[in-house]
Amino acid sequence: MKWNEEKDSAFTSSIKNAREEVRSLTEKRDSVRQRLSNLDFSYSDPVPNFDRSKVKGLVATLINIDPSQYPKSTALEIAAGGRLYNVVVEDERVGEQLLQRGNLKKRVTLIPLNKIRAFAASAQKLSTASQVSRGKAQLALQLVGYEPDVSNAMSYVFGDVLICEDAETAKAVTFHQQINMKSVTINGDVYDPSGTISGGSAPQSSGILIKVQELKQVEGALQDAKALLQKLEQDEQRNSSLRSAWMTAKRELEIKTHELTLLEQQIGGGNAARIKNDIIDLEKRLVELRESGQQASERRKEAEQECKKLEKDMNEFKTNKDGKLKQLKAEVSQQKAELHGLTVKLKEQQKALQTAQMELEQMQSDIETSHASSAEALEAIKVHQSELGKLTKALDSAKTLHREVSAQLQAELATLARFDEEVKGLDTAITRIKEAITDLEVTIKKSEHEIQVAQKEKASSEAHIGSLEKHHPWIQEDKRKFGKPGTAYDYDNVNIPQTKEKAKELEELQKGMKKKINPKVMNMIDTVEKKEAELKKNLLIVLGDKTKIEETIDQLDVLKLEALEKTWTKVSKDFGDIFGDLLPGNSAKLQYAESGNISAGLEVKVQLGSIWKQSLTELSGGQRYVQAVYDLTYIETPQSQLC
């Protein structure tokens, strides 16, 4: 088998390390993206099967800057200005689709590559600028890298600005007659040919291009890590059958090894093993006894030969019979003693041999009994092996079921993750609608406050008019003449200087007639006339204010109805969309409680399939729960009247 323990361990470690690298780089990328939230450009596909490659992205994300040019990044940001956040698209048709149906979350400026008029400084100007600056000024376009297909957009953004190393250089090239180009210093000071110079603190977006480069580096590393992980996962998928077979064989080997160990322990602890060990010991002892008996037989033969030799010597030395006889008798006695000792030992060995033979016979009987027990044990082993095969098949079935359940679990987890994303989207929509409702509530409160103020002013003016009419009855008689030409109340034809001269003459006349006329009466008449004139004037003002107040009240009523209609339309549409998302195939809406009169209130209608329910009591518990969640989220406002 080509798969082994070492290869499996190395492969598992590689996949684990690759996944950890992808996770780490993903967290790092998300962290950098959070710091670049102002570069977030998201949109929905305006048409089905929309080719997203036609939307190139923001200018800031399309730029590549060499690390050696990082000190000039602030100058490049200032040179680009707001164009740094423009979105580059393939043509104007794509731009129109995005603006009309792309669901853009903020205002954007689009740069269609087929319509934009790119501008780049001429080679003559750049040569002159290089000579004047002694190499300290460069075209901004030359400091950035980009893909060839967005070159027009980059020329439009960076083609007419010079980046200078210091202020003197910027001043020299900007106001040179043959150059006359806008320039930006490394510190961020801007010199314009029109004569303006701007600078000071660094912009708030300072460093954004470096952060973009960092994001690109992290995304590049992440793509490489994902590619490596994908390759490893493909290898894992390709070798899954081989690895699965190896794992199965490994598990079976471990099981068999464990079973063998258990059987050895079981057999080793039984009578058969003990008897077998005793037999081995007795056989060793029997061999030793046989060797000892053979040695004793050999010694006996040697003693007999020695005796024969001694007898021969006795016959030869008859001449010296006495002396030799004594000597030989002594030797014979000695040999006989030795022979007797050996004979005793031989008998002992023979006795031990007989005992061993008897024990051997007993052991052989025990062995036969043990063989029978072993046969029974083998039969038991076969039964266990058969049961083991059944258990192995059951285990394989359980593994197959486990794989199927795991696949179902992964599918459910994926569905749950998709639901989580949808819930997040719904939460975002809910937050957005709440903000809109809050804004409308503020507008309604402001309108109601203005209406209350106008109503108070109207009531005060009406009370004042009533008081004047009560104290001066002539107002009721002459108020129809107020302000009309040809009457005494034609205020436009009054000659103020002439009236003043006439007043002086009357004063002189009054002085001459003081003795004849009661001055108090004249003062009273004068006061009455003044009050009359003032009341007429106030009456005109009050009538004008009354007309304006009534017009304002009518306008505010119209605005209030428009705001209610707009709020009702928006909330009803969002209610139906969210209800349809939570219960696919169904819908809901808000409709007038009374036909043609929104101020009388609204009521909820729910569509289940193709049937509109006339009452909420016809809904199930879950459906009423969905409707209640929406009510608590959107309609719990005292001013909206959408309860």
C-alpha positions, 0 to 999 in steps of 0.5 A, spaced: 500 500 500 502 506 497 499 510 504 503 509 510 503 512 517 508 517 516 505 520 509 498 520 513 501 524 518 505 529 514 499 530 509 494 532 515 499 536 518 500 540 511 492 541 511 492 543 518 497 548 517 494 551 510 487 552 513 491 556 519 494 560 514 488 561 510 484 563 517 490 568 519 490 571 513 483 572 512 483 575 519 488 580 517 485 582 511 478 583 514 482 588 519 485 592 514 479 592 510 476 595 517 481 601 516 479 602 509 471 602 510 471 609 506 473 605 500 468 600 501 464 599 494 458 594 494 453 594 489 448 589 487 447 585 480 443 590 476 441 585 471 441 577 471 448 574 469 452 581 470 459 581 468 462 584 474 469 584 471 466 590 467 466 594 474 474 595 475 473 598 482 475 605 485 481 608 483 485 607 489 484 600 489 487 599 482 494 603 484 500 599 485 506 603 488 513 601 489 515 601 496 521 605 494 516 610 493 512 610 499 514 617 502 511 620 496 504 617 497 501 623 501 503 627 495 500 622 490 493 622 494 493 630 494 494 630 487 489 625 486 484 628 490 477 626 490 478 622 484 481 617 488 474 615 490 472 615 483 469 608 480 472 605 474 467 602 469 468 599 462 463 603 459 457 608 460 452 603 459 455 599 465 455 606 469 448 607 467 446 600 469 449 601 476 446 608 477 439 605 476 439 598 478 445 597 482 442 599 489 448 603 491 449 605 498 452 612 497 453 617 491 459 615 487 462 618 481 464 613 475 469 613 470 467 610 463 474 608 460 471 609 453 468 616 454 473 619 459 478 624 456 485 622 458 490 627 459 498 626 460 503 632 460 507 632 453 514 629 453 517 636 451 514 639 458 516 633 462 523 634 459 523 641 461 521 640 468 526 635 469 531 640 467 529 645 471 528 641 477 534 637 476 531 631 476 527 632 483 520 633 479 516 627 476 510 626 473 505 623 478 503 618 473 510 615 472 510 613 480 504 609 480 503 602 477 496 599 474 493 594 469 494 596 461 486 596 461 485 602 466 491 606 463 486 612 460 483 612 467 490 613 471 492 618 465 485 622 467 487 622 475 495 623 475 496 625 468 497 633 469 500 633 476 508 633 478 510 630 484 516 635 487 521 633 492 521 640 495 518 647 495 523 650 491 522 645 486 515 645 486 515 653 485 520 653 479 516 648 475 509 650 476 510 657 474 515 656 469 512 659 462 514 652 458 511 648 464 505 651 467 503 645 471 500 643 478 505 640 482 505 637 489 511 637 494 512 630 498 510 634 504 503 635 501 504 643 499 500 644 492 502 649 487 497 651 482 499 655 476 493 660 477 497 663 483 494 659 489 498 655 494 495 650 499 498 646 505 499 645 512 497 639 516 496 632 512 489 630 510 485 625 514 486 620 508 493 620 509 497 614 508 491 610 505 495 608 499 500 605 503 494 601 507 491 599 500 498 596 498 498 592 505 491 590 503 493 588 496 499 584 499 495 580 504 490 579 499 495 576 494 498 572 500 491 569 502 490 567 494 496 563 494 494 560 501 487 558 498 490 556 492 495 551 496 489 549 500 485 547 494 491 543 491 491 539 498 484 538 498 484 536 491 490 531 493 486 529 499 479 528 495 484 524 490 487 520 495 481 519 499 479 512 497 487 510 498 487 513 505 480 510 507 483 503 505 489 504 509 485 507 515 480 501 514 486 496 514 490 500 520 484 499 524 483 492 522 490 490 524 489 494 531 483 490 532 486 483 530 493 485 534 488 487 540 484 480 539 491 476 539 493 479 545 487 478 548 487 470 546 494 470 548 493 472 555 487 468 555 491 461 553 497 463 557 492 463 563 489 456 562 491 449 564 493 447 557 499 453 557 501 451 564 501 443 562 505 445 556 510 449 560 511 443 565 512 438 559 517 442 557 521 442 563 520 434 564 523 433 557 529 437 559 529 433 565 529 427 562 534 428 557 539 430 563 537 424 566 538 420 560 545 423 559 547 421 566 545 414 566 549 413 559 555 416 563 554 412 569 554 406 564 560 408 560 564 408 567 561 401 569 564 399 563 571 402 564 571 399 571 570 392 569 575 393 564 580 395 570 578 389 573 580 384 568 586 388 567 587 387 575 586 379 574 591 379 568 596 382 573 595 378 578 596 372 574 602 375 571 605 377 578 604 370 581 612 370 583 611 375 587 604 373 590 604 376 597 606 383 596 603 384 589 597 380 592 596 385 597 597 391 593 592 388 588 587 387 593 588 394 595 587 396 588 581 392 587 578 394 594 578 401 592 575 399 585 570 395 588 568 401 592 568 406 587 564 401 583 559 400 588 558 408 589 557 408 581 552 402 582 548 406 587 548 412 583 546 408 577 540 405 581 538 412 583 539 415 576 535 409 573 529 410 579 529 417 577 528 415 569 523 411 571 519 416 575 520 421 569 518 416 564 511 415 568 511 423 569 512 423 561 506 419 560 502 423 565 504 429 561 502 426 554 495 424 557 495 432 559 497 434 553 492 430 549 487 433 554 490 440 552 489 439 545 482 437 546 481 444 549 485 447 544 481 445 539 475 447 543 479 454 543 480 454 536 472 453 534 471 459 539 476 463 535 472 461 529 466 463 532 469 470 534 472 471 528 465 470 524 462 475 529 468 480 528 466 480 521 459 481 522 461 487 527 466 489 521 460 490 516 456 493 521 461 498 523 462 499 515 455 501 515 455 505 521 461 509 517 457 510 511 451 512 515 456 517 519 458 520 512 451 521 509 449 524 516 456 528 516 454 531 509 447 532 511 450 536 517 455 540 512 449 542 508 445 544 514 450 548 516 451 551 510 444 553 509 444 556 517 450 560 514 446 562 509 440 564 513 445 568 518 447 572 512 440 573 510 438 575 517 444 580 517 441 583 511 434 584 514 437 587 520 441 592 516 434 593 512 431 594 519 436 599 522 435 603 515 428 603 516 428 605 523 432 611 521 427 613 516 422 612 521 425 616 526 427 622 521 420 622 519 417 622 526 422 628 527 419 631 521 412 630 523 414 633 530 417 639 527 410 640 523 406 639 528 410 644 533 409 649 527 402 647 526 401 648 534 405 655 534 401 657 528 394 655 531 396 659 537 398 665 533 391 665 529 387 664 536 391 670 539 390 674 533 383 672 532 382 674 540 385 681 538 381 682 532 375 680 536 377 685 542 378 691 537 371 690 534 368 690 540 371 696 543 371 700 536 364 698 532 366 702 526 371 697 524 365 692 523 362 697 518 368 700 515 373 693 514 370 692 507 373 699 505 380 697 508 386 698 503 381 699 497 383 705 493 378 711 492 376 710 500 379 714 506 383 707 507 387 707 501 393 707 504 398 707 498 395 714 496 397 717 502 402 723 502 406 723 508 410 729 507 403 733 505 400 730 511 406 732 516 405 739 513 397 739 514 399 736 521 403 742 523 398 747 520 393 744 524 397 744 530 398 752 529 391 752 528 390 749 535 394 753 539 390 759 536 383 756 538 385 753 545 381 759 548 375 757 544 376 749 544 376 745 550 383 742 549 382 735 552 376 734 548 381 735 542 386 731 545 381 725 546 379 726 539 386 726 537 387 720 541 381 716 538 383 718 531 390 715 532 387 709 535 383 709 529 389 709 524 393 704 529 387 699 529 386 700 522 393 698 521 393 693 526 387 690 522 390 690 516 396 686 519 392 681 522 388 680 516 394 679 512 397 674 518 390 670 518 390 669 511 398 667 511 396 662 517 390 659 514 395 658 507 400 655 512 395 650 515 393 648 509 400 647 506 402 643 513 396 639 512 398 637 505 405 636 507 403 631 513 398 627 508 404 627 503 409 624 509 404 619 511 403 617 504 410 616 503 411 613 510 405 608 508 408 606 501 415 605 504 413 601 510 408 597 506 413 595 501 418 593 506 413 589 510 411 585 504 418 584 502 421 582 509 414 577 510 416 574 503 423 573 505 421 570 512 415 566 509 417 565 501 411 565 497 407 569 501 406 577 502 403 582 506 401 589 506 398 595 510 391 598 507 387 604 509 382 602 514 377 607 511 377 608 503 381 614 501 383 616 508 390 615 511 389 619 517 383 614 519 389 609 520 391 603 517 390 595 518 394 589 516 392 584 510 396 578 509 397 574 503 398 566 504 399 563 497 393 567 492 388 568 498 388 575 502 386 573 509 381 578 512 383 577 519 389 576 523 385 570 527 386 566 520 393 566 521 397 560 524 401 561 530 408 562 527 405 567 521 402 571 527 409 571 530 412 574 524 407 579 523 408 581 531 415 581 530 414 586 524 409 590 528 414 591 534 420 593 529 416 598 525 410 600 527 411 602 535 411 609 534 405 614 537 406 619 531 405 614 525 398 612 526 400 605 523 398 601 528 
